[in-house]
Amino acid sequence: MIRTAFFDAKEYDIPAFESFGKEKDIEFKFFETKLGSDTVELARGFDAVCVFVNDDVNGKVIDELYSYGVKLIALRSAGYNNVDIRHAFGKIHVVHVPAYSPYSVAEHAMALLLTSVRRIHKAYNRTRDFNFSLNGLTGFDLHGKTVGVIGTGRIGRIFIDICRGFGMNVLAYDKFPAPDSSIEYTGLDELFEKSDIISLHCPLTDETRHVIGMDAVGKMKKGVVIINTSRGALVDAEALLEGIKERKIGAACLDVYEEEADLFFEDRSGHILNDDVLARLISMPNVIVTSHQAFLTEEALRNIASTTVSNIRSYFDNDGMCDNELCYHCGEIEQCRKERKNRCF
């Protein structure tokens, strides 16, 4: 029996993980609290920890886990910017879920876009008060518009397919362009200058942090719509707010936020929101914020649980080898696993 401490557990996580865990002889202990320096003690006596996007797996936490004999950090997400991969190297192995349901995220991005440009959220609120006026609800056609897609992994490519279904023109930027694709790649500056809509589907790295900042906003079309369903820190929230106030940015659709860690996934309705930037963004009539729910479909939850459980079982059954491992052995984090035949360490 592999004992795994499961942090930041929500009620929608538990059924699938319990079901798949029993099949693979893995016992999960579910903790509502997030993993961090103040809670790492809870992992004492476990073989592995299972974490999500807002758990803080920094160097200090990794050292504590290592001292407890924890062998594996299993991310139940694709992103890993909240884990110090470099510090973990040589101590604890790290695995992730590279793909769970790219359709869920891509479809949510399009749902946000349609809701925004057709004012569906405003119409919904009006009709509940029996207000059937159409004043102020004028939108625009997506057909013929140019969408700039930053990041053409699986989610980005599915979003591109959806956009093409609407008759949109697509420009894309990716440091590693998809081979043998019909995607039209361009530089970031050209993408900013020509796009009516910009959607982010790239990981958060040192290079992509604040890829949407004041400089980028200055290069964009007046009235541009920005969509972010990837990682919050891809967008400089203060620059975004300033662009909206200056009427340069026509709308923003956000499923993630730069400082979301202590806010998203929790009910804060009875509290005063201390984050002034987020409060001002939410107050804007042309901003839609959802709380990191793009992944949240039944299919995705089952795929996340299935892959995470398989990752844990694979690691312990195969002498520390797992196809979905992340490591710093060659500095490529994900890329090196495609060629790796032996353990990273």
FITOR-862743 format. One line per 2 residues: number of its first residue (from 1); for each residue x, y, z of C-alpha. Coordinates in pm, 1 decimal, decimal comma. Example, Ala and Ser with C-alpha at 12.3 -4.5 7.8 and 13.67 -1.06 7.14 Angstrom:
% FITOR-862743
1) 1230,0/-450,0/780,0 ~ 1367,0/-106,0/714,0
% end
This chain:
% FITOR-862743
1) 0,0/0,0/0,0 ~ 141,6/336,5/-106,7
3) 42,4/611,6/137,7 ~ -11,0/948,7/-29,3
5) -87,9/1283,2/137,6 ~ -334,2/1470,3/-85,3
7) -325,6/1848,3/-30,0 ~ -579,0/2118,2/-122,8
9) -851,4/1853,8/-155,5 ~ -1193,3/1959,0/-281,9
11) -1511,0/1752,2/-275,0 ~ -1503,7/1711,9/-653,0
13) -1151,1/1560,3/-635,1 ~ -1217,1/1283,3/-387,3
15) -1449,5/1031,2/-561,1 ~ -1227,9/967,5/-865,4
17) -904,7/952,5/-664,2 ~ -1055,0/713,0/-411,0
19) -1185,3/489,9/-690,1 ~ -864,4/475,7/-892,9
21) -651,7/457,2/-575,4 ~ -826,5/142,3/-456,2
23) -768,9/-21,3/-794,6 ~ -394,2/51,2/-774,4
25) -347,9/-16,9/-399,5 ~ -283,4/350,2/-317,7
27) -423,0/501,0/2,2 ~ -497,5/874,1/-11,0
29) -524,3/1089,9/298,9 ~ -714,5/1403,1/196,6
31) -620,3/1737,1/353,4 ~ -820,8/2052,1/279,4
33) -521,8/2271,5/355,7 ~ -266,6/2363,3/90,0
35) 87,7/2233,4/110,1 ~ 335,2/2495,5/224,1
37) 599,0/2568,7/484,7 ~ 337,3/2580,1/762,4
39) 163,8/2254,4/667,3 ~ 442,6/2030,7/538,4
41) 451,1/1849,7/874,7 ~ 127,4/1677,2/768,9
43) 328,0/1480,7/509,6 ~ 536,5/1301,7/771,9
45) 499,9/924,7/737,7 ~ 375,2/928,4/378,0
47) 544,2/784,1/70,6 ~ 424,2/1054,2/-167,5
49) 240,5/1386,2/-176,0 ~ -20,3/1488,8/-432,1
51) -42,1/1863,5/-498,8 ~ -227,6/2113,8/-715,7
53) -152,5/2451,8/-873,5 ~ -170,9/2668,2/-559,8
55) 30,8/2444,7/-330,0 ~ 367,3/2609,5/-261,3
57) 634,4/2342,9/-306,6 ~ 937,2/2562,0/-253,5
59) 1290,3/2462,7/-158,6 ~ 1219,2/2461,7/215,0
61) 913,4/2240,0/168,4 ~ 1111,5/2003,0/-54,5
63) 1387,4/1973,3/206,9 ~ 1129,9/1891,6/475,4
65) 960,2/1632,1/255,6 ~ 1298,5/1475,8/180,6
67) 1383,5/1457,4/550,6 ~ 1051,9/1276,0/611,5
69) 1139,9/1013,5/352,2 ~ 881,1/1127,0/95,8
71) 990,7/985,3/-237,6 ~ 753,6/1148,4/-487,1
73) 572,3/1476,0/-556,7 ~ 275,1/1399,0/-782,4
75) 124,3/1706,1/-946,1 ~ -236,3/1663,8/-1053,0
77) -191,5/1938,3/-1311,7 ~ 7,9/2004,3/-1626,4
79) 170,7/2322,6/-1494,8 ~ 454,9/2300,5/-1243,3
81) 565,6/2657,9/-1182,0 ~ 468,0/2618,7/-814,0
83) 731,0/2346,1/-763,6 ~ 1102,8/2425,1/-740,5
85) 1207,0/2156,4/-989,5 ~ 1572,6/2256,1/-973,0
87) 1580,6/2220,1/-593,7 ~ 1400,0/1885,9/-608,0
89) 1662,3/1734,9/-838,8 ~ 1864,7/1472,1/-658,6
91) 1618,6/1459,3/-366,5 ~ 1258,1/1392,7/-468,3
93) 1116,0/1291,5/-803,1 ~ 836,5/1502,9/-953,0
95) 565,2/1385,4/-1193,0 ~ 277,0/1569,7/-1356,3
97) -28,9/1520,9/-1577,0 ~ 76,9/1652,8/-1918,5
99) -272,6/1624,3/-2067,9 ~ -606,0/1550,6/-1906,0
101) -870,8/1711,5/-2125,8 ~ -733,5/1982,5/-2350,2
103) -1086,2/2019,8/-2484,9 ~ -1214,0/2138,7/-2145,7
105) -971,9/2433,6/-2131,9 ~ -1001,7/2525,9/-2500,0
107) -1380,5/2511,5/-2486,4 ~ -1387,1/2724,9/-2171,5
109) -1169,6/2985,1/-2344,0 ~ -1419,3/3003,0/-2630,0
111) -1711,8/3011,3/-2383,8 ~ -1554,5/3313,5/-2213,1
113) -1497,3/3483,0/-2547,7 ~ -1853,9/3430,1/-2668,7
115) -1997,6/3538,3/-2334,0 ~ -1794,0/3857,5/-2346,6
117) -1841,6/3965,6/-2707,7 ~ -2215,1/3881,8/-2715,3
119) -2280,0/4029,3/-2367,9 ~ -2447,2/3705,7/-2254,2
121) -2362,5/3764,5/-1887,5 ~ -2526,6/4107,1/-1898,5
123) -2835,2/3976,3/-2077,4 ~ -2871,0/3695,3/-1824,2
125) -2867,8/3938,1/-1532,6 ~ -3117,1/4170,1/-1704,2
127) -3375,9/3910,5/-1791,0 ~ -3377,5/3778,4/-1434,3
129) -3511,9/4123,7/-1342,9 ~ -3755,9/4104,7/-1638,5
131) -3556,8/4369,3/-1823,8 ~ -3574,4/4272,7/-2190,7
133) -3409,5/4583,6/-2334,1 ~ -3132,1/4528,1/-2589,2
135) -2962,5/4861,2/-2526,9 ~ -2591,5/4817,4/-2459,3
137) -2584,2/4452,2/-2566,5 ~ -2442,1/4499,1/-2916,1
139) -2158,3/4255,9/-2982,9 ~ -1951,1/4167,8/-3287,6
141) -1908,6/3870,4/-3520,3 ~ -1613,8/3640,3/-3463,0
143) -1622,6/3539,2/-3829,4 ~ -1341,5/3713,6/-4016,1
145) -1166,0/3838,1/-3703,4 ~ -798,2/3761,3/-3638,3
147) -714,5/3566,5/-3324,8 ~ -357,8/3551,2/-3196,8
149) -277,9/3231,5/-3008,4 ~ 30,3/3229,7/-2785,3
151) 127,1/2867,5/-2724,7 ~ 37,8/2585,1/-2962,1
153) 51,1/2278,2/-2742,7 ~ -251,4/2048,8/-2736,4
155) -482,0/2307,4/-2579,5 ~ -367,6/2585,2/-2809,0
157) -413,5/2371,6/-3120,1 ~ -763,9/2265,3/-3014,8
159) -852,5/2628,9/-2951,6 ~ -723,0/2710,1/-3299,5
161) -947,2/2439,8/-3447,1 ~ -1247,9/2587,6/-3265,0
163) -1163,7/2936,1/-3391,4 ~ -1132,2/2809,3/-3746,2
165) -1478,3/2659,4/-3709,3 ~ -1604,7/3013,2/-3650,3
167) -1432,1/3133,3/-3967,1 ~ -1161,1/3325,1/-3784,7
169) -812,3/3399,9/-3912,9 ~ -538,6/3257,4/-3689,9
171) -190,4/3384,0/-3609,6 ~ 24,0/3194,2/-3361,3
173) 344,6/3225,5/-3165,4 ~ 536,9/2943,5/-2999,7
175) 903,5/2903,3/-2916,2 ~ 866,1/2545,2/-3040,9
177) 628,6/2553,5/-3341,7 ~ 418,0/2243,8/-3402,6
179) 580,3/2048,1/-3687,7 ~ 382,9/1960,9/-3999,7
181) 91,6/2184,6/-3903,9 ~ -105,0/2434,9/-4109,7
183) -66,5/2697,0/-3838,0 ~ 61,0/3037,5/-3948,1
185) 336,8/3132,4/-3705,8 ~ 460,2/3484,6/-3657,1
187) 661,7/3694,5/-3413,5 ~ 505,5/3828,5/-3095,7
189) 514,4/4190,1/-3211,8 ~ 325,4/4109,3/-3532,2
191) 76,0/3899,6/-3337,2 ~ 12,9/4189,0/-3098,0
193) -26,6/4438,5/-3382,9 ~ -264,4/4232,8/-3599,9
195) -484,5/4040,4/-3356,8 ~ -838,4/4139,8/-3265,9
197) -835,4/3872,0/-2996,1 ~ -535,9/3725,5/-2811,0
199) -558,4/3395,0/-2623,3 ~ -284,8/3256,4/-2398,7
201) -213,5/2882,2/-2393,6 ~ 153,2/2865,0/-2293,2
203) 324,9/2751,1/-1972,6 ~ 458,1/3000,9/-1720,4
205) 836,6/3029,0/-1745,8 ~ 1087,5/3306,0/-1688,5
207) 1049,1/3392,8/-2056,5 ~ 670,3/3403,6/-2060,3
209) 611,3/3580,6/-1726,8 ~ 423,9/3903,0/-1802,2
211) 427,6/3832,7/-2175,2 ~ 126,6/4063,1/-2166,9
213) 268,7/4374,9/-2005,2 ~ 266,4/4748,7/-2068,6
215) 498,5/4720,1/-2367,9 ~ 286,2/4449,4/-2528,4
217) -38,6/4635,6/-2462,1 ~ 107,2/4941,0/-2631,8
219) 153,9/4740,0/-2952,9 ~ -200,2/4599,6/-2961,4
221) -502,8/4708,9/-3160,4 ~ -748,8/4939,4/-2986,8
223) -1034,1/4724,4/-2856,7 ~ -837,3/4397,9/-2840,3
225) -988,9/4113,9/-2634,8 ~ -747,9/3921,5/-2411,1
227) -820,7/3566,8/-2290,6 ~ -612,0/3386,7/-2029,3
229) -698,1/3030,2/-1928,6 ~ -337,3/2924,7/-1871,4
231) -138,3/3081,0/-1584,4 ~ -213,5/3409,8/-1412,6
233) 137,0/3556,5/-1420,6 ~ 142,7/3548,0/-1800,7
235) -48,3/3874,5/-1769,5 ~ 70,9/4175,1/-1570,9
237) -257,7/4247,8/-1394,6 ~ -176,3/4614,2/-1333,2
239) -82,7/4664,0/-1699,6 ~ -407,0/4493,0/-1798,2
241) -607,8/4720,5/-1571,5 ~ -433,2/5027,9/-1707,7
243) -498,6/4913,8/-2065,5 ~ -868,3/4873,5/-1985,6
245) -888,0/5216,0/-1820,3 ~ -721,3/5374,2/-2124,9
247) -978,2/5200,2/-2351,7 ~ -695,2/5022,6/-2535,0
249) -812,0/4679,3/-2420,8 ~ -1174,8/4624,4/-2517,4
251) -1237,0/4323,1/-2293,7 ~ -1058,8/4068,1/-2076,9
253) -1162,5/3708,0/-2008,5 ~ -966,4/3563,1/-1718,8
255) -984,2/3215,5/-1568,2 ~ -655,4/3269,0/-1385,1
257) -502,2/3558,7/-1195,7 ~ -146,7/3644,5/-1096,9
259) -217,3/3653,0/-720,0 ~ -487,7/3386,9/-709,9
261) -322,7/3145,8/-464,8 ~ -510,6/3259,3/-152,5
263) -834,7/3342,8/-332,1 ~ -934,4/3102,4/-606,0
265) -1101,3/2769,9/-519,5 ~ -1233,0/2924,0/-195,7
267) -1560,0/3093,4/-93,2 ~ -1465,7/3451,8/-7,0
269) -1816,2/3593,8/-42,3 ~ -1836,9/3690,4/324,9
271) -1498,9/3861,8/331,5 ~ -1354,8/4194,6/222,5
273) -1130,2/4141,3/-78,3 ~ -787,5/4282,3/4,7
275) -658,2/4255,7/-351,1 ~ -738,1/4598,1/-494,7
277) -628,9/4510,2/-848,7 ~ -854,6/4206,5/-869,3
279) -1142,8/4398,0/-710,4 ~ -1109,9/4671,7/-972,3
281) -1084,4/4420,5/-1256,6 ~ -1399,8/4240,9/-1142,3
283) -1579,6/4575,4/-1117,5 ~ -1509,8/4655,6/-1482,9
285) -1808,4/4598,8/-1714,5 ~ -1587,7/4446,9/-1985,1
287) -1404,5/4194,1/-1765,5 ~ -1516,2/3837,4/-1696,2
289) -1339,3/3641,1/-1422,3 ~ -1390,7/3272,7/-1350,4
291) -1202,2/3104,6/-1067,9 ~ -962,4/2867,3/-1245,5
293) -1246,8/2639,7/-1355,9 ~ -1147,9/2581,2/-1719,0
295) -1025,9/2229,7/-1638,0 ~ -1338,9/2138,7/-1442,2
297) -1528,6/1879,8/-1645,3 ~ -1620,8/1525,5/-1548,9
299) -1393,1/1389,1/-1819,8 ~ -1097,9/1598,1/-1704,8
301) -1139,8/1506,4/-1337,2 ~ -1138,5/1135,2/-1417,4
303) -838,9/1169,8/-1650,7 ~ -646,1/1370,1/-1390,2
305) -712,4/1106,8/-1123,6 ~ -635,3/816,6/-1354,6
307) -307,1/962,1/-1479,1 ~ -192,3/1078,6/-1134,5
309) -259,3/737,0/-981,7 ~ -80,7/567,9/-1272,9
311) 215,9/803,5/-1227,0 ~ 244,7/712,4/-858,8
313) 213,0/340,8/-926,0 ~ 460,0/356,1/-1215,3
315) 721,7/532,6/-1004,6 ~ 706,8/281,4/-720,2
317) 680,2/-23,4/-949,0 ~ 956,7/73,6/-1192,2
319) 1248,8/170,3/-970,1 ~ 1178,7/542,9/-990,6
321) 1100,6/557,0/-1362,9 ~ 788,0/733,7/-1486,3
323) 714,0/865,1/-1835,0 ~ 559,0/1181,8/-1691,6
325) 852,5/1278,5/-1471,8 ~ 978,3/1634,5/-1456,5
327) 1342,3/1682,4/-1370,1 ~ 1633,6/1920,5/-1400,0
329) 1888,5/1665,8/-1520,6 ~ 1952,1/1839,9/-1852,8
331) 1772,3/2165,8/-1783,2 ~ 1488,7/2086,9/-2022,1
333) 1236,1/1983,8/-1752,7 ~ 990,6/1810,9/-1988,0
335) 1183,8/1765,2/-2310,7 ~ 1450,7/1527,3/-2182,2
337) 1200,5/1256,4/-2087,3 ~ 1141,0/1186,6/-2455,7
339) 1492,4/1046,3/-2485,8 ~ 1556,8/929,5/-2131,6
341) 1600,7/554,0/-2079,0 ~ 1730,8/565,9/-1722,3
343) 1643,2/737,2/-1398,5 ~ 1723,5/1107,5/-1370,5
345) 1896,8/1037,9/-1037,8
% end
